[in-house]
Amino acid sequence: MGDDKRLCDVQEMSASEMRVYEAVASLDVDRREATLPEIAAMVQLPDETVRRCLDMLCRGGRLVQRGETYLLGPHDWGLEY
């Protein structure tokens, strides 16, 4: 199965991808865009691991990259943190 298809189902995300996604989502609650160093500090993973997760999440449409920052991709659910 291709990487893009793998992200169609949230249950198919790796634990690292889920942690990275949740970090971006928690910043989104405050209307803040996330940077790689900020996410890496939040999830306590190496920058390279976070970068791979961000790339996968962007390819799957879960996140959108805007320059050096990341935002949630289109979704139809609310967040409660």
N, CA, C and O atoms as a Maestro MAE file, in Angstrom:
{
 s_m_m2io_version
 :::
 2.0.0
}

f_m_ct {
 s_m_title
 :::
 protein
 m_atom[324] {
  # First column is atom index #
  i_m_mmod_type
  r_m_x_coord
  r_m_y_coord
  r_m_z_coord
  i_m_residue_number
  s_m_chain_name
  s_m_pdb_residue_name
  s_m_pdb_atom_name
  i_m_atomic_number
  :::
  1 25 0.851 -1.175 0.000 1 A "MET " " N  " 7
  2 3 0.000 0.000 0.000 1 A "MET " " CA " 6
  3 2 0.889 1.228 0.000 1 A "MET " " C  " 6
  4 15 1.876 1.257 0.735 1 A "MET " " O  " 8
  5 25 0.577 2.254 -0.803 2 A "GLY " " N  " 7
  6 3 1.374 3.466 -0.878 2 A "GLY " " CA " 6
  7 2 1.246 4.314 0.375 2 A "GLY " " C  " 6
  8 15 0.284 4.180 1.131 2 A "GLY " " O  " 8
  9 25 2.216 5.184 0.588 3 A "ASP " " N  " 7
  10 3 2.219 6.027 1.775 3 A "ASP " " CA " 6
  11 2 0.982 6.900 1.854 3 A "ASP " " C  " 6
  12 15 0.399 7.040 2.930 3 A "ASP " " O  " 8
  13 25 0.560 7.499 0.725 4 A "ASP " " N  " 7
  14 3 -0.606 8.377 0.741 4 A "ASP " " CA " 6
  15 2 -1.855 7.620 1.164 4 A "ASP " " C  " 6
  16 15 -2.644 8.132 1.959 4 A "ASP " " O  " 8
  17 25 -2.049 6.414 0.651 5 A "LYS " " N  " 7
  18 3 -3.224 5.624 0.993 5 A "LYS " " CA " 6
  19 2 -3.198 5.211 2.454 5 A "LYS " " C  " 6
  20 15 -4.245 5.101 3.091 5 A "LYS " " O  " 8
  21 25 -1.997 4.982 2.990 6 A "ARG " " N  " 7
  22 3 -1.865 4.541 4.364 6 A "ARG " " CA " 6
  23 2 -2.453 5.561 5.335 6 A "ARG " " C  " 6
  24 15 -2.934 5.182 6.403 6 A "ARG " " O  " 8
  25 25 -2.424 6.836 4.986 7 A "LEU " " N  " 7
  26 3 -2.916 7.869 5.882 7 A "LEU " " CA " 6
  27 2 -4.420 8.107 5.750 7 A "LEU " " C  " 6
  28 15 -4.963 8.971 6.439 7 A "LEU " " O  " 8
  29 25 -5.091 7.377 4.897 8 A "CYS " " N  " 7
  30 3 -6.528 7.561 4.750 8 A "CYS " " CA " 6
  31 2 -7.264 7.206 6.037 8 A "CYS " " C  " 6
  32 15 -8.299 7.802 6.335 8 A "CYS " " O  " 8
  33 25 -6.759 6.264 6.792 9 A "ASP " " N  " 7
  34 3 -7.396 5.813 8.018 9 A "ASP " " CA " 6
  35 2 -6.512 6.195 9.194 9 A "ASP " " C  " 6
  36 15 -5.355 5.783 9.262 9 A "ASP " " O  " 8
  37 25 -7.047 6.978 10.117 10 A "VAL " " N  " 7
  38 3 -6.263 7.446 11.264 10 A "VAL " " CA " 6
  39 2 -5.704 6.275 12.062 10 A "VAL " " C  " 6
  40 15 -4.659 6.417 12.697 10 A "VAL " " O  " 8
  41 25 -6.359 5.139 12.049 11 A "GLN " " N  " 7
  42 3 -5.874 3.973 12.781 11 A "GLN " " CA " 6
  43 2 -4.621 3.378 12.145 11 A "GLN " " C  " 6
  44 15 -3.946 2.555 12.763 11 A "GLN " " O  " 8
  45 25 -4.309 3.784 10.926 12 A "GLU " " N  " 7
  46 3 -3.122 3.285 10.235 12 A "GLU " " CA " 6
  47 2 -1.911 4.186 10.454 12 A "GLU " " C  " 6
  48 15 -0.822 3.870 9.976 12 A "GLU " " O  " 8
  49 25 -2.075 5.296 11.164 13 A "MET " " N  " 7
  50 3 -0.953 6.186 11.426 13 A "MET " " CA " 6
  51 2 -0.026 5.553 12.462 13 A "MET " " C  " 6
  52 15 -0.482 4.874 13.382 13 A "MET " " O  " 8
  53 25 1.278 5.781 12.305 14 A "SER " " N  " 7
  54 3 2.233 5.288 13.305 14 A "SER " " CA " 6
  55 2 2.072 6.105 14.586 14 A "SER " " C  " 6
  56 15 1.462 7.174 14.579 14 A "SER " " O  " 8
  57 25 2.616 5.601 15.664 15 A "ALA " " N  " 7
  58 3 2.560 6.316 16.944 15 A "ALA " " CA " 6
  59 2 3.263 7.666 16.829 15 A "ALA " " C  " 6
  60 15 2.790 8.656 17.388 15 A "ALA " " O  " 8
  61 25 4.372 7.718 16.120 16 A "SER " " N  " 7
  62 3 5.102 8.981 15.950 16 A "SER " " CA " 6
  63 2 4.285 9.970 15.122 16 A "SER " " C  " 6
  64 15 4.211 11.151 15.461 16 A "SER " " O  " 8
  65 25 3.675 9.495 14.042 17 A "GLU " " N  " 7
  66 3 2.834 10.370 13.217 17 A "GLU " " CA " 6
  67 2 1.677 10.919 14.034 17 A "GLU " " C  " 6
  68 15 1.336 12.094 13.907 17 A "GLU " " O  " 8
  69 25 1.074 10.093 14.866 18 A "MET " " N  " 7
  70 3 -0.041 10.547 15.697 18 A "MET " " CA " 6
  71 2 0.425 11.608 16.693 18 A "MET " " C  " 6
  72 15 -0.259 12.612 16.892 18 A "MET " " O  " 8
  73 25 1.583 11.394 17.317 19 A "ARG " " N  " 7
  74 3 2.108 12.378 18.272 19 A "ARG " " CA " 6
  75 2 2.375 13.710 17.590 19 A "ARG " " C  " 6
  76 15 2.048 14.765 18.135 19 A "ARG " " O  " 8
  77 25 2.966 13.668 16.404 20 A "VAL " " N  " 7
  78 3 3.258 14.893 15.663 20 A "VAL " " CA " 6
  79 2 1.958 15.583 15.268 20 A "VAL " " C  " 6
  80 15 1.828 16.797 15.425 20 A "VAL " " O  " 8
  81 25 1.008 14.828 14.765 21 A "TYR " " N  " 7
  82 3 -0.283 15.402 14.372 21 A "TYR " " CA " 6
  83 2 -0.970 16.066 15.569 21 A "TYR " " C  " 6
  84 15 -1.489 17.176 15.453 21 A "TYR " " O  " 8
  85 25 -0.971 15.389 16.706 22 A "GLU " " N  " 7
  86 3 -1.616 15.936 17.900 22 A "GLU " " CA " 6
  87 2 -0.918 17.206 18.384 22 A "GLU " " C  " 6
  88 15 -1.574 18.115 18.892 22 A "GLU " " O  " 8
  89 25 0.402 17.277 18.231 23 A "ALA " " N  " 7
  90 3 1.116 18.496 18.610 23 A "ALA " " CA " 6
  91 2 0.685 19.669 17.729 23 A "ALA " " C  " 6
  92 15 0.430 20.764 18.229 23 A "ALA " " O  " 8
  93 25 0.604 19.438 16.424 24 A "VAL " " N  " 7
  94 3 0.153 20.491 15.509 24 A "VAL " " CA " 6
  95 2 -1.288 20.878 15.843 24 A "VAL " " C  " 6
  96 15 -1.626 22.062 15.848 24 A "VAL " " O  " 8
  97 25 -2.133 19.892 16.120 25 A "ALA " " N  " 7
  98 3 -3.533 20.165 16.448 25 A "ALA " " CA " 6
  99 2 -3.659 20.982 17.734 25 A "ALA " " C  " 6
  100 15 -4.501 21.875 17.820 25 A "ALA " " O  " 8
  101 25 -2.829 20.680 18.730 26 A "SER " " N  " 7
  102 3 -2.920 21.417 19.989 26 A "SER " " CA " 6
  103 2 -2.515 22.877 19.795 26 A "SER " " C  " 6
  104 15 -3.081 23.762 20.437 26 A "SER " " O  " 8
  105 25 -1.555 23.137 18.929 27 A "LEU " " N  " 7
  106 3 -1.186 24.523 18.632 27 A "LEU " " CA " 6
  107 2 -2.273 25.215 17.815 27 A "LEU " " C  " 6
  108 15 -2.495 26.417 17.956 27 A "LEU " " O  " 8
  109 25 -2.946 24.451 16.964 28 A "ASP " " N  " 7
  110 3 -4.017 25.008 16.143 28 A "ASP " " CA " 6
  111 2 -5.173 25.523 17.002 28 A "ASP " " C  " 6
  112 15 -5.854 26.476 16.623 28 A "ASP " " O  " 8
  113 25 -5.389 24.901 18.143 29 A "VAL " " N  " 7
  114 3 -6.453 25.352 19.050 29 A "VAL " " CA " 6
  115 2 -6.229 26.816 19.422 29 A "VAL " " C  " 6
  116 15 -7.180 27.584 19.566 29 A "VAL " " O  " 8
  117 25 -4.955 27.192 19.575 30 A "ASP " " N  " 7
  118 3 -4.596 28.574 19.903 30 A "ASP " " CA " 6
  119 2 -4.346 29.412 18.653 30 A "ASP " " C  " 6
  120 15 -3.833 30.528 18.741 30 A "ASP " " O  " 8
  121 25 -4.710 28.871 17.487 31 A "ARG " " N  " 7
  122 3 -4.528 29.546 16.195 31 A "ARG " " CA " 6
  123 2 -3.050 29.823 15.916 31 A "ARG " " C  " 6
  124 15 -2.701 30.835 15.309 31 A "ARG " " O  " 8
  125 25 -2.181 28.902 16.370 32 A "ARG " " N  " 7
  126 3 -0.748 29.035 16.158 32 A "ARG " " CA " 6
  127 2 -0.303 28.040 15.108 32 A "ARG " " C  " 6
  128 15 -0.749 26.893 15.096 32 A "ARG " " O  " 8
  129 25 0.585 28.487 14.218 33 A "GLU " " N  " 7
  130 3 1.201 27.595 13.256 33 A "GLU " " CA " 6
  131 2 2.390 26.935 13.931 33 A "GLU " " C  " 6
  132 15 3.056 27.557 14.759 33 A "GLU " " O  " 8
  133 25 2.665 25.684 13.590 34 A "ALA " " N  " 7
  134 3 3.710 24.899 14.237 34 A "ALA " " CA " 6
  135 2 4.982 24.893 13.405 34 A "ALA " " C  " 6
  136 15 4.929 24.830 12.177 34 A "ALA " " O  " 8
  137 25 6.117 24.960 14.074 35 A "THR " " N  " 7
  138 3 7.409 24.832 13.411 35 A "THR " " CA " 6
  139 2 8.025 23.496 13.799 35 A "THR " " C  " 6
  140 15 7.669 22.913 14.823 35 A "THR " " O  " 8
  141 25 8.952 23.014 12.976 36 A "LEU " " N  " 7
  142 3 9.595 21.738 13.254 36 A "LEU " " CA " 6
  143 2 10.267 21.730 14.635 36 A "LEU " " C  " 6
  144 15 10.047 20.789 15.397 36 A "LEU " " O  " 8
  145 25 11.075 22.737 14.988 37 A "PRO " " N  " 7
  146 3 11.716 22.694 16.310 37 A "PRO " " CA " 6
  147 2 10.702 22.682 17.462 37 A "PRO " " C  " 6
  148 15 10.908 22.006 18.470 37 A "PRO " " O  " 8
  149 25 9.630 23.421 17.305 38 A "GLU " " N  " 7
  150 3 8.592 23.469 18.338 38 A "GLU " " CA " 6
  151 2 7.908 22.104 18.481 38 A "GLU " " C  " 6
  152 15 7.672 21.634 19.594 38 A "GLU " " O  " 8
  153 25 7.596 21.483 17.361 39 A "ILE " " N  " 7
  154 3 6.960 20.160 17.390 39 A "ILE " " CA " 6
  155 2 7.907 19.129 17.997 39 A "ILE " " C  " 6
  156 15 7.498 18.331 18.841 39 A "ILE " " O  " 8
  157 25 9.170 19.143 17.571 40 A "ALA " " N  " 7
  158 3 10.152 18.179 18.085 40 A "ALA " " CA " 6
  159 2 10.286 18.301 19.602 40 A "ALA " " C  " 6
  160 15 10.389 17.291 20.299 40 A "ALA " " O  " 8
  161 25 10.284 19.526 20.114 41 A "ALA " " N  " 7
  162 3 10.368 19.731 21.562 41 A "ALA " " CA " 6
  163 2 9.121 19.207 22.259 41 A "ALA " " C  " 6
  164 15 9.207 18.615 23.335 41 A "ALA " " O  " 8
  165 25 7.965 19.424 21.649 42 A "MET " " N  " 7
  166 3 6.701 18.981 22.250 42 A "MET " " CA " 6
  167 2 6.610 17.464 22.330 42 A "MET " " C  " 6
  168 15 6.175 16.916 23.343 42 A "MET " " O  " 8
  169 25 7.016 16.792 21.269 43 A "VAL " " N  " 7
  170 3 6.848 15.333 21.202 43 A "VAL " " CA " 6
  171 2 8.100 14.576 21.653 43 A "VAL " " C  " 6
  172 15 8.085 13.350 21.769 43 A "VAL " " O  " 8
  173 25 9.171 15.311 21.903 44 A "GLN " " N  " 7
  174 3 10.430 14.726 22.366 44 A "GLN " " CA " 6
  175 2 10.927 13.621 21.440 44 A "GLN " " C  " 6
  176 15 11.276 12.522 21.872 44 A "GLN " " O  " 8
  177 25 10.946 13.955 20.152 45 A "LEU " " N  " 7
  178 3 11.489 13.067 19.121 45 A "LEU " " CA " 6
  179 2 12.571 13.827 18.362 45 A "LEU " " C  " 6
  180 15 12.546 15.057 18.322 45 A "LEU " " O  " 8
  181 25 13.519 13.114 17.761 46 A "PRO " " N  " 7
  182 3 14.560 13.787 16.965 46 A "PRO " " CA " 6
  183 2 13.961 14.552 15.783 46 A "PRO " " C  " 6
  184 15 12.929 14.162 15.237 46 A "PRO " " O  " 8
  185 25 14.620 15.640 15.400 47 A "ASP " " N  " 7
  186 3 14.146 16.458 14.283 47 A "ASP " " CA " 6
  187 2 13.903 15.628 13.027 47 A "ASP " " C  " 6
  188 15 12.901 15.827 12.340 47 A "ASP " " O  " 8
  189 25 14.811 14.698 12.718 48 A "GLU " " N  " 7
  190 3 14.667 13.901 11.497 48 A "GLU " " CA " 6
  191 2 13.408 13.032 11.540 48 A "GLU " " C  " 6
  192 15 12.734 12.878 10.522 48 A "GLU " " O  " 8
  193 25 13.091 12.475 12.678 49 A "THR " " N  " 7
  194 3 11.865 11.673 12.829 49 A "THR " " CA " 6
  195 2 10.647 12.563 12.636 49 A "THR " " C  " 6
  196 15 9.703 12.197 11.937 49 A "THR " " O  " 8
  197 25 10.677 13.729 13.258 50 A "VAL " " N  " 7
  198 3 9.555 14.672 13.124 50 A "VAL " " CA " 6
  199 2 9.416 15.108 11.677 50 A "VAL " " C  " 6
  200 15 8.300 15.192 11.165 50 A "VAL " " O  " 8
  201 25 10.523 15.384 11.009 51 A "ARG " " N  " 7
  202 3 10.476 15.801 9.594 51 A "ARG " " CA " 6
  203 2 9.839 14.712 8.725 51 A "ARG " " C  " 6
  204 15 9.016 15.009 7.860 51 A "ARG " " O  " 8
  205 25 10.222 13.449 8.959 52 A "ARG " " N  " 7
  206 3 9.612 12.340 8.200 52 A "ARG " " CA " 6
  207 2 8.112 12.271 8.459 52 A "ARG " " C  " 6
  208 15 7.326 12.090 7.529 52 A "ARG " " O  " 8
  209 25 7.718 12.412 9.708 53 A "CYS " " N  " 7
  210 3 6.293 12.369 10.048 53 A "CYS " " CA " 6
  211 2 5.545 13.532 9.391 53 A "CYS " " C  " 6
  212 15 4.459 13.347 8.842 53 A "CYS " " O  " 8
  213 25 6.131 14.728 9.452 54 A "LEU " " N  " 7
  214 3 5.494 15.889 8.827 54 A "LEU " " CA " 6
  215 2 5.329 15.673 7.326 54 A "LEU " " C  " 6
  216 15 4.282 15.989 6.762 54 A "LEU " " O  " 8
  217 25 6.361 15.136 6.682 55 A "ASP " " N  " 7
  218 3 6.276 14.855 5.242 55 A "ASP " " CA " 6
  219 2 5.148 13.875 4.940 55 A "ASP " " C  " 6
  220 15 4.367 14.088 4.012 55 A "ASP " " O  " 8
  221 25 5.063 12.800 5.725 56 A "MET " " N  " 7
  222 3 4.006 11.804 5.523 56 A "MET " " CA " 6
  223 2 2.624 12.419 5.748 56 A "MET " " C  " 6
  224 15 1.702 12.194 4.965 56 A "MET " " O  " 8
  225 25 2.491 13.182 6.805 57 A "LEU " " N  " 7
  226 3 1.200 13.789 7.128 57 A "LEU " " CA " 6
  227 2 0.787 14.809 6.074 57 A "LEU " " C  " 6
  228 15 -0.399 14.929 5.766 57 A "LEU " " O  " 8
  229 25 1.732 15.535 5.527 58 A "CYS " " N  " 7
  230 3 1.424 16.484 4.448 58 A "CYS " " CA " 6
  231 2 1.030 15.744 3.172 58 A "CYS " " C  " 6
  232 15 0.062 16.119 2.511 58 A "CYS " " O  " 8
  233 25 1.776 14.692 2.824 59 A "ARG " " N  " 7
  234 3 1.434 13.904 1.630 59 A "ARG " " CA " 6
  235 2 0.047 13.288 1.758 59 A "ARG " " C  " 6
  236 15 -0.677 13.171 0.769 59 A "ARG " " O  " 8
  237 25 -0.319 12.898 2.963 60 A "GLY " " N  " 7
  238 3 -1.636 12.300 3.185 60 A "GLY " " CA " 6
  239 2 -2.757 13.312 3.344 60 A "GLY " " C  " 6
  240 15 -3.920 12.929 3.476 60 A "GLY " " O  " 8
  241 25 -2.423 14.617 3.333 61 A "GLY " " N  " 7
  242 3 -3.446 15.655 3.419 61 A "GLY " " CA " 6
  243 2 -3.867 16.010 4.837 61 A "GLY " " C  " 6
  244 15 -4.738 16.859 5.026 61 A "GLY " " O  " 8
  245 25 -3.268 15.379 5.829 62 A "ARG " " N  " 7
  246 3 -3.636 15.684 7.219 62 A "ARG " " CA " 6
  247 2 -3.075 17.017 7.682 62 A "ARG " " C  " 6
  248 15 -3.677 17.687 8.522 62 A "ARG " " O  " 8
  249 25 -1.908 17.415 7.133 63 A "LEU " " N  " 7
  250 3 -1.294 18.701 7.450 63 A "LEU " " CA " 6
  251 2 -1.005 19.439 6.156 63 A "LEU " " C  " 6
  252 15 -0.926 18.844 5.081 63 A "LEU " " O  " 8
  253 25 -0.848 20.754 6.287 64 A "VAL " " N  " 7
  254 3 -0.491 21.610 5.161 64 A "VAL " " CA " 6
  255 2 0.751 22.394 5.571 64 A "VAL " " C  " 6
  256 15 0.796 22.985 6.650 64 A "VAL " " O  " 8
  257 25 1.760 22.392 4.697 65 A "GLN " " N  " 7
  258 3 2.959 23.167 4.973 65 A "GLN " " CA " 6
  259 2 2.810 24.545 4.376 65 A "GLN " " C  " 6
  260 15 2.387 24.699 3.231 65 A "GLN " " O  " 8
  261 25 3.164 25.558 5.167 66 A "ARG " " N  " 7
  262 3 3.149 26.949 4.706 66 A "ARG " " CA " 6
  263 2 4.518 27.531 5.053 66 A "ARG " " C  " 6
  264 15 4.745 27.983 6.176 66 A "ARG " " O  " 8
  265 25 5.421 27.515 4.082 67 A "GLY " " N  " 7
  266 3 6.785 27.967 4.352 67 A "GLY " " CA " 6
  267 2 7.442 27.020 5.342 67 A "GLY " " C  " 6
  268 15 7.562 25.824 5.078 67 A "GLY " " O  " 8
  269 25 7.863 27.550 6.473 68 A "GLU " " N  " 7
  270 3 8.515 26.757 7.514 68 A "GLU " " CA " 6
  271 2 7.540 26.316 8.604 68 A "GLU " " C  " 6
  272 15 7.963 25.781 9.629 68 A "GLU " " O  " 8
  273 25 6.239 26.532 8.396 69 A "THR " " N  " 7
  274 3 5.253 26.178 9.419 69 A "THR " " CA " 6
  275 2 4.262 25.147 8.891 69 A "THR " " C  " 6
  276 15 4.160 24.910 7.688 69 A "THR " " O  " 8
  277 25 3.536 24.544 9.828 70 A "TYR " " N  " 7
  278 3 2.571 23.491 9.501 70 A "TYR " " CA " 6
  279 2 1.235 23.801 10.154 70 A "TYR " " C  " 6
  280 15 1.169 24.290 11.282 70 A "TYR " " O  " 8
  281 25 0.171 23.503 9.414 71 A "LEU " " N  " 7
  282 3 -1.203 23.712 9.872 71 A "LEU " " CA " 6
  283 2 -1.986 22.430 9.650 71 A "LEU " " C  " 6
  284 15 -1.566 21.559 8.888 71 A "LEU " " O  " 8
  285 25 -3.120 22.321 10.315 72 A "LEU " " N  " 7
  286 3 -4.003 21.185 10.049 72 A "LEU " " CA " 6
  287 2 -4.532 21.271 8.632 72 A "LEU " " C  " 6
  288 15 -4.810 22.360 8.131 72 A "LEU " " O  " 8
  289 25 -4.669 20.134 7.991 73 A "GLY " " N  " 7
  290 3 -5.299 20.072 6.687 73 A "GLY " " CA " 6
  291 2 -6.808 20.131 6.852 73 A "GLY " " C  " 6
  292 15 -7.301 20.215 7.977 73 A "GLY " " O  " 8
  293 25 -7.544 20.090 5.760 74 A "PRO " " N  " 7
  294 3 -9.004 20.116 5.838 74 A "PRO " " CA " 6
  295 2 -9.538 18.950 6.670 74 A "PRO " " C  " 6
  296 15 -9.077 17.816 6.540 74 A "PRO " " O  " 8
  297 25 -10.505 19.243 7.516 75 A "HIS " " N  " 7
  298 3 -11.126 18.211 8.348 75 A "HIS " " CA " 6
  299 2 -12.540 18.669 8.701 75 A "HIS " " C  " 6
  300 15 -12.869 19.849 8.580 75 A "HIS " " O  " 8
  301 25 -13.357 17.737 9.131 76 A "ASP " " N  " 7
  302 3 -14.759 18.071 9.437 76 A "ASP " " CA " 6
  303 2 -15.113 17.733 10.872 76 A "ASP " " C  " 6
  304 15 -16.227 17.292 11.154 76 A "ASP " " O  " 8
  305 25 -14.189 17.934 11.764 77 A "TRP " " N  " 7
  306 3 -14.421 17.659 13.179 77 A "TRP " " CA " 6
  307 2 -13.857 18.791 14.003 77 A "TRP " " C  " 6
  308 15 -12.983 19.524 13.539 77 A "TRP " " O  " 8
  309 25 -14.339 18.944 15.212 78 A "GLY " " N  " 7
  310 3 -13.848 19.972 16.124 78 A "GLY " " CA " 6
  311 2 -12.814 19.410 17.070 78 A "GLY " " C  " 6
  312 15 -12.708 18.197 17.248 78 A "GLY " " O  " 8
  313 25 -12.055 20.299 17.671 79 A "LEU " " N  " 7
  314 3 -11.031 19.911 18.639 79 A "LEU " " CA " 6
  315 2 -11.431 20.407 20.031 79 A "LEU " " C  " 6
  316 15 -11.923 21.523 20.193 79 A "LEU " " O  " 8
  317 25 -11.211 19.563 21.012 80 A "GLU " " N  " 7
  318 3 -11.436 19.978 22.377 80 A "GLU " " CA " 6
  319 2 -10.218 19.602 23.194 80 A "GLU " " C  " 6
  320 15 -10.037 18.435 23.543 80 A "GLU " " O  " 8
  321 25 -9.372 20.590 23.506 81 A "TYR " " N  " 7
  322 3 -8.183 20.356 24.315 81 A "TYR " " CA " 6
  323 2 -8.287 21.173 25.570 81 A "TYR " " C  " 6
  324 15 -7.387 21.132 26.409 81 A "TYR " " O  " 8
  :::
 }
 m_bond[323] {
  # First column is bond index #
  i_m_from
  i_m_to
  i_m_order
  :::
  1 1 2 1
  2 2 3 1
  3 3 4 2
  4 3 5 1
  5 5 6 1
  6 6 7 1
  7 7 8 2
  8 7 9 1
  9 9 10 1
  10 10 11 1
  11 11 12 2
  12 11 13 1
  13 13 14 1
  14 14 15 1
  15 15 16 2
  16 15 17 1
  17 17 18 1
  18 18 19 1
  19 19 20 2
  20 19 21 1
  21 21 22 1
  22 22 23 1
  23 23 24 2
  24 23 25 1
  25 25 26 1
  26 26 27 1
  27 27 28 2
  28 27 29 1
  29 29 30 1
  30 30 31 1
  31 31 32 2
  32 31 33 1
  33 33 34 1
  34 34 35 1
  35 35 36 2
  36 35 37 1
  37 37 38 1
  38 38 39 1
  39 39 40 2
  40 39 41 1
  41 41 42 1
  42 42 43 1
  43 43 44 2
  44 43 45 1
  45 45 46 1
  46 46 47 1
  47 47 48 2
  48 47 49 1
  49 49 50 1
  50 50 51 1
  51 51 52 2
  52 51 53 1
  53 53 54 1
  54 54 55 1
  55 55 56 2
  56 55 57 1
  57 57 58 1
  58 58 59 1
  59 59 60 2
  60 59 61 1
  61 61 62 1
  62 62 63 1
  63 63 64 2
  64 63 65 1
  65 65 66 1
  66 66 67 1
  67 67 68 2
  68 67 69 1
  69 69 70 1
  70 70 71 1
  71 71 72 2
  72 71 73 1
  73 73 74 1
  74 74 75 1
  75 75 76 2
  76 75 77 1
  77 77 78 1
  78 78 79 1
  79 79 80 2
  80 79 81 1
  81 81 82 1
  82 82 83 1
  83 83 84 2
  84 83 85 1
  85 85 86 1
  86 86 87 1
  87 87 88 2
  88 87 89 1
  89 89 90 1
  90 90 91 1
  91 91 92 2
  92 91 93 1
  93 93 94 1
  94 94 95 1
  95 95 96 2
  96 95 97 1
  97 97 98 1
  98 98 99 1
  99 99 100 2
  100 99 101 1
  101 101 102 1
  102 102 103 1
  103 103 104 2
  104 103 105 1
  105 105 106 1
  106 106 107 1
  107 107 108 2
  108 107 109 1
  109 109 110 1
  110 110 111 1
  111 111 112 2
  112 111 113 1
  113 113 114 1
  114 114 115 1
  115 115 116 2
  116 115 117 1
  117 117 118 1
  118 118 119 1
  119 119 120 2
  120 119 121 1
  121 121 122 1
  122 122 123 1
  123 123 124 2
  124 123 125 1
  125 125 126 1
  126 126 127 1
  127 127 128 2
  128 127 129 1
  129 129 130 1
  130 130 131 1
  131 131 132 2
  132 131 133 1
  133 133 134 1
  134 134 135 1
  135 135 136 2
  136 135 137 1
  137 137 138 1
  138 138 139 1
  139 139 140 2
  140 139 141 1
  141 141 142 1
  142 142 143 1
  143 143 144 2
  144 143 145 1
  145 145 146 1
  146 146 147 1
  147 147 148 2
  148 147 149 1
  149 149 150 1
  150 150 151 1
  151 151 152 2
  152 151 153 1
  153 153 154 1
  154 154 155 1
  155 155 156 2
  156 155 157 1
  157 157 158 1
  158 158 159 1
  159 159 160 2
  160 159 161 1
  161 161 162 1
  162 162 163 1
  163 163 164 2
  164 163 165 1
  165 165 166 1
  166 166 167 1
  167 167 168 2
  168 167 169 1
  169 169 170 1
  170 170 171 1
  171 171 172 2
  172 171 173 1
  173 173 174 1
  174 174 175 1
  175 175 176 2
  176 175 177 1
  177 177 178 1
  178 178 179 1
  179 179 180 2
  180 179 181 1
  181 181 182 1
  182 182 183 1
  183 183 184 2
  184 183 185 1
  185 185 186 1
  186 186 187 1
  187 187 188 2
  188 187 189 1
  189 189 190 1
  190 190 191 1
  191 191 192 2
  192 191 193 1
  193 193 194 1
  194 194 195 1
  195 195 196 2
  196 195 197 1
  197 197 198 1
  198 198 199 1
  199 199 200 2
  200 199 201 1
  201 201 202 1
  202 202 203 1
  203 203 204 2
  204 203 205 1
  205 205 206 1
  206 206 207 1
  207 207 208 2
  208 207 209 1
  209 209 210 1
  210 210 211 1
  211 211 212 2
  212 211 213 1
  213 213 214 1
  214 214 215 1
  215 215 216 2
  216 215 217 1
  217 217 218 1
  218 218 219 1
  219 219 220 2
  220 219 221 1
  221 221 222 1
  222 222 223 1
  223 223 224 2
  224 223 225 1
  225 225 226 1
  226 226 227 1
  227 227 228 2
  228 227 229 1
  229 229 230 1
  230 230 231 1
  231 231 232 2
  232 231 233 1
  233 233 234 1
  234 234 235 1
  235 235 236 2
  236 235 237 1
  237 237 238 1
  238 238 239 1
  239 239 240 2
  240 239 241 1
  241 241 242 1
  242 242 243 1
  243 243 244 2
  244 243 245 1
  245 245 246 1
  246 246 247 1
  247 247 248 2
  248 247 249 1
  249 249 250 1
  250 250 251 1
  251 251 252 2
  252 251 253 1
  253 253 254 1
  254 254 255 1
  255 255 256 2
  256 255 257 1
  257 257 258 1
  258 258 259 1
  259 259 260 2
  260 259 261 1
  261 261 262 1
  262 262 263 1
  263 263 264 2
  264 263 265 1
  265 265 266 1
  266 266 267 1
  267 267 268 2
  268 267 269 1
  269 269 270 1
  270 270 271 1
  271 271 272 2
  272 271 273 1
  273 273 274 1
  274 274 275 1
  275 275 276 2
  276 275 277 1
  277 277 278 1
  278 278 279 1
  279 279 280 2
  280 279 281 1
  281 281 282 1
  282 282 283 1
  283 283 284 2
  284 283 285 1
  285 285 286 1
  286 286 287 1
  287 287 288 2
  288 287 289 1
  289 289 290 1
  290 290 291 1
  291 291 292 2
  292 291 293 1
  293 293 294 1
  294 294 295 1
  295 295 296 2
  296 295 297 1
  297 297 298 1
  298 298 299 1
  299 299 300 2
  300 299 301 1
  301 301 302 1
  302 302 303 1
  303 303 304 2
  304 303 305 1
  305 305 306 1
  306 306 307 1
  307 307 308 2
  308 307 309 1
  309 309 310 1
  310 310 311 1
  311 311 312 2
  312 311 313 1
  313 313 314 1
  314 314 315 1
  315 315 316 2
  316 315 317 1
  317 317 318 1
  318 318 319 1
  319 319 320 2
  320 319 321 1
  321 321 322 1
  322 322 323 1
  323 323 324 2
  :::
 }
}
